[in-house]
Amino acid sequence: MSAPIPARHAAQLEADDSGLRQFAPHKSEKGCVRSPKIDTKQNGATISHNLPLTLDDPNRRQEEGLARATAHHPVRGKETDPQKDADGHALVLSPPDVHDALVYELDPLRDPRWQEFVESHPRASVFHSLSWLRALNSAYGYEPVALATAAPGQRLRSALLFCRVKSWLTNSRIVSLPFSDHCEPLLDGNDDLDAMLGYLQHAKWRDVAGYIELRPLLSRPGCDTEFIASEQYFSHIIELNDTADVLFRSFHKNCVQRKIRRAEREALTYETGNSESLISEFYQLLVKSRRRQGLPPQPFYWFQNLSAAFGDRLQVRVASRHGRPIASILTLKFGSTITYKYGCSEARFNNLGGMALLLWRTIQEALDERFTQFDLGRCDIDNTGLITFKEHWGAQRGPLTYWRYPDCRLEGSKQTAKEAMRRMAKIAPEWCLIGAGRLLYPHIG
């Protein structure tokens, strides 16, 4: 059995018909690793070759099926006897100046280490959880994979989570993580992320075309990786570090406090749970909201899978007037954070304060259960109305950048497709809109 292969930064050993040859990363003028470089002697002249970065076949799995390891023998940059080519000439090798890192693949749905790892990691979110991964897999068939620096059987310390999205419509790709607002790499050291990305960049071409997308909250790829910032959003979080009374007084008086009091005067009824009937009421409002936004709704089976995976850690909250649902939200619980994931309403009743009542009740219940954060999710940086709405609740804004490799941004095409979708959504019958969601969502994660 071959030794594990360190990721892209480590020098590589490769056997071919001319004997052993060593490859080292080649640095550009900017100091970024571009491709391995080798110097050989031919007829007394030194010739430099820039070679494609390749790894051994990564598809060999260990018998237990929990992890896959691919690695080359690392070269540590020590003074050693020079390697020679088939003609006995010394090879010119630049020693690596980065840490060697071994990269292993594991299946988080089957590896028993994953749940313990995410539950104990301070940067883990609901989008790392087994429940979220199971829902993605059951509803859309996405295959979750984690890259780790720990060998099978060892305690996990660093991991990068992603899904392979296979699509004939939108091109197959690697996303960390589909339909997730963010997915922070769970790292033990600063070098681990670039090592894992190096592995992905070269393993991905064997079975997945397209691109790799990262959605970190805090981390960012190094320049060596050639990832580019592809999309910009804002995240918003309410810190639940005060009493309910103090938090209420911190809300915007006209836009939040008065809305909550209006909902109480209107005697809106409030229900919470995860029953099939509540999910159905939520979904009926979601279809109306998505039509207003010019988008098809997510498939109903997505919410059924979420409910089955999360159990009572998923809550649907519905505000009704005279028995008629007028607003609803869906929240998920993980660790010390409660996450607002979906919200919808009937527009003609928005002045009654149904959405404000639901958010306020969520905050009150989160305080009672000792949650410390209420994650309001992401929003587009040019959606000033939504940004203002969230910040009226005292939410703290943070930058959220998505990263992509290679640079394949198609802003013009995406905007054209969105405009066409909006026009279709506003005139299509409801059954057609729901059918479009069932067809499209597996391809757009």
N, C-alpha and C positions, 0 to 999 in steps of 0.2 A: 504494500500500500504506500502510495506517495505521501510525502510530508505535506502539511497544510500550506496553502499558497497565501503569502501576504498580499495585501491589496496593492494598487497600482504604484505606490511610492517606493516600495522595496525593489532592489535589484532582483532580476529574475534569472533563473537557470533553466535552460532549455536544451534538450538533447536532440540532435538530428544526425544525418548521415555523415557529417563532417566532424562529429565529436561534440563536446560541451562548449557552449558559447554563453557568455554573460552579457546581459543587457542592463543598462542603467537609464534612469530618466534623463531626458534632455531638457534643459531649462532655456526658455526664451529670454529676450532682453528684459521682460517684465518679471522674470523670476518664476514664471509658471511652468509647470511640467506640461510638455506638449506631446512628445512621443519618445520612445527609447532610441538611444543613439549608440552606434557601434562603429569603431574605427578598425579597418583591416589593412594589411599590407598586400599590395599586388604589384609585382615587378618593381619593387623598391619604392613605390608611391603609397602614401597613406590616403585611404578613401573612407569618407564618413557616410554612414547609411542611417537615415531615419526610418525606423521600422514601425509597422502598426503594432499597437499594444494588444496582446492576446493573452488569454489565460487558458489553462488546460480545460477540458470538458467539465463544466460545473454540474452536469446532470447526474453524476454518480452519487447515489444516496447511501447512507449507512443503513444497516439492516433494520435498525429500530424505526427508521422512517421519521425520526424527530428532527434531524439536522443534516445538513449537507456541507461539507468542507472542501474548499478548493484553495490551494496555496502553493506558491513556489518557495524554494529554499531561500530564506532571506540572506542578503549579503550585508554584513554589519559595518562595512567601511574600514575594517582593520587592515593593517599592512600584512599582505599575504603574498605568496608566490604568484606572479602574474599568470593569468590563464592564456593559453595559446590556441591558435586556430589549427586547422588540419596541416598547414605547412610549417608549423612551429613558430609562427610569428606571434609576438605578445599583443594582446588586445588592450587598447586604451580604454580605461573604465573610470568614470567619475563616481566617487563614492556617494551614496545617498546621504542627504543631510536631514532626513525626517525619520521619525520613529517607525519601525516595522510594526505592522498590525495584521494579525490573522483574522480573517473574516469567515464566518460560518452562517449558513442559512438554516432557519428553523421554522416550523409550522406552529404559529401561536395557538391555533385551535386544538392542537394535539400535544404540544410540549407542556408538561405540568409546571415548568418553571415560569411561564409567561405571566400567569395570573398573580403569583406572588411578587414578581418583579414590578409589574405596573402598580399594584396596590401599595408598594413601599416606596416607589420613586417619587420625589417631590414635584417633578415636572409632568407627571402623567396626567392625562385628562380622560374624560369619558370616551374620547375617540380612540384611545389605546385599549379600551376595555374589551374583554372577551365578549360581552353582550353586544357591543357595537359591531365587532368583527363577525360574529355569528349572524347578525341581521343582514349585513352586507353580503355575506356568503349565501345565505338562504334565499334572499330576495333577488339578488342580481347575479349570483354565481361568481362574484369576485373572489379571487384566491389570495388571502392574506399571507404575507411572508415577512419575516423579520431577519435582518442581518445583525449578527452579534459578534462580539470579540471573545466570547467564552465557548470553549469546546463542549460537545455533548456531555452532560453530567456535571459540568461546572456551574457555579452560581453566575447568573447573568449580571453584568455590570454596565454594558452599553448596548444599545439596540436602535436600529432604524427600521420603522414599520412601513410597509407599503402594500399595495395590491396590484396584481397584474390584471389590467382591464383589457379584455379581448373584444374587439369590435370590428365588424366589417363596414360599419357606417362612419365612424369617427376616428378610425385608426387605432390599433392596439398601442398600449402605453403602460408606463409604471407610474402610479400616483400614490403619494403619501399625504393624504389618504382620501379616497373618493367620498363625496358628499359630506366631508368633514370641514368645519370652519378652519381648523388648524390641527396640526399633528407634529408636535415638537419632537425632534430626535432625543432619545433618552440616553445621555452620554455620561461617561465617566472621565473622559479626557478630551481635550480640544482636538487632538489629531484623529480621533476615532471617526468623526463624521466624514472628513475628506477621504479617509481610507475606505469607508463603506461606499461612498459615492464613486470612487475609482473602480471598485468592484462592479457596481451596477452599470457604469458606463460601458464596460467591456463585456460583461456577461449578458447584458440585455439584448445585444444584437443577434444572439443565437436563437432566441425564441420569441422576442417581442420587438416589433418595429415602433416607429414613432418617436416618443420623447419620454423623459423622466420629469416629474413635477414634484416639488417639495412645498409643504405648507407650514413652515415652522413659526412659532410665536417669537422666539428669542434668537435661535441659532441662525447662522448664515454660512453658506459654503465658502471655502477659500478660493482665491483667484486661480489656484492650480486646477480646480475642477471645471472651469469654463462654464459654470451655471450662470444664467443671467436673470435679473429681476424681471418677471413677466407680468405680474398683476399686483396692484396695490389696493389694500383695504384698510379699514380701521376695525379694531376690536374694542369692545366696551365691557367693563366689569364693575359691578357694584360691590364695594367692600362692606360686608355685614358685621361691622365691628362696633356697632352702637345699639342702643335699645330701639324698639319700634317707634317710640315717641320721638326720639332724637332724629332718626332717619326720616320720619314723616315731615318734620319741620325743615329738613334739608331739601325737600323736593320743591320744585318750582310751584309757587302759589297758584298762579292762574292755570297753568297747563297740566298740573298733576294733582295738587291738593283739592282744587275745586272739582276736578273730574271725579275723584274718589268720593267726595261728599255728594256729588250729583247722583252717582250710581247708588249710594246708600239711600238717598231720598226717593229715588225711583223704585226702591225695593226690588232691585234685580236679584234673582235667585242665583245661587252659586253651587256648582257641583264639581266634585273632583274624584278621580279614580282612573281605572284603566279597563273598564268593561267594554264589551263590543258595542253596546248602545252609545256610550260616550264617544268612542272612536268614530262611530258613524256620524254622530252630530258634528264632531270636529271636522270630518271629511267633507260633509255637505257645505260647511262654511269655507273650507279650504278651496273647493272648486270655484266658488264665487270670487274669492279673493284673487286666485290665480288668473281668472278671466280678466279682472280689472287690471292686473299687472301685465296682461298680454302673454301669459305663459300657461302651458298645460300643467295640471296637478300631478304630483307624484302618484304612483300607483297605490291603490288602497292596500294591496298586499304588503307594501313596504311598511306601513304602520302596523299591520297585523304581525309582521315579523319582528318589528321593534318591540311591540308589547309582549310577544312570546319570549323574546330574549331578555328583556329587562324586568319583567314582572312588575312588582309594586314600586320599583325604582323609576318607572315611567309613569307620569301623571298627566292626564288630560283634564284641563279645567275649562268649564263652560259657564258663561253668564247668560241667563235667559230673562226675557220679559214676557210675562203672561204665558209662560210655557214655551215660548219661541226662542231658540238659541240665537244670540246676536253677536257673540264673541267667544273665541276659544284659543287656548294656547296648549302646547305640548312641551313638557320639561323632562329632563333626564338627570338622575342623581349619580354622582361618582365621587368618592372621597369626601372632601369638605366643600365641594362645589355643586351647585345646582345650575343646570344649563338650560336656558330658553332656546329651543331648537326651531319650533314652528309656531306661527300665530296667524289668525285669520278672523274676519268679522264680516258682518253685513253692513255695508257702508251707510245706509240710510239711518242706522241706529247708533252711529259712532258718537253722536253728541250726548248720548246717555251715559257715557263713561264706562262701558263694559270692559274694554281692554285695560283701563286704569285699575278697575276693581280686581281683575284677575292677577295683574302684576303685583298689586299691593297684598293680596291674599297669599301669593307665592312667597313674597318677602317675609310676611308674618310667620308663615309655616316654616320657612327656612331658618328663621331665628329660633323658633321653638325647638327645632331639631338640631340646632347648633352648627348649621352650615356657616362657613366664613366668607363665601363668595357667591355672587349671582352673576353668571356669565350670560350677557345679552347677545353674544354672537358677533358676527362680522357685518359690515355694511360697506357699500361702495364709497370711495372717498369723495365722489361728487353728489352723493345723496344727502344734501344738506338737511332736508326735512327729517329723515330718519336719524341722522347724527344728533340734531337738536333735540328730538324726542327722547333719545336715550340719555343725553346729558342733562335734561331736565329732571331725571331721576337720580342724579348724582353719580352716574357711571363715569369711570375714568377711561379716557380714550388712549389707545395704544396703536402703533403702526403694525400692520400685518402684511408681510410681503411674501408672495409666492415666487418660487424660483424654478427655472426650467433649463433643461439641456436636451438637445442642442437648441439654439435660438431659432424657434419656428413659430414666432408670433404671427397671428393672422387677424389683427385687429379689424381691418376693413371687411374681411369675409365674415367675421363673427358679428360685426355690427349689422351687416346686410341680412344675415340669417336671423338675428334678433328682431329686426324690423318686420321681416316677413312673418315671423312667428307671432308677433303682436297683432298684426292685421288679421291673421287667420284666427287667433284665439278670440277676438272680439266678435266675430261673425259666425263661428262654428257652433253647431248645436252641442249641448253638454255631453252627449254620448260620444261625439267625435273628439271633443277635447280630452275626455278621460281616456279614450282609446289611444290618442296621440301620446299621452303620458306613459301608458303601458308600453308602447313601442319604443319611445325615445330614451326614457330614463336609464335603462341598462347600458346605453351607449354613451352617456354624457357624464359619468361619474369622474 
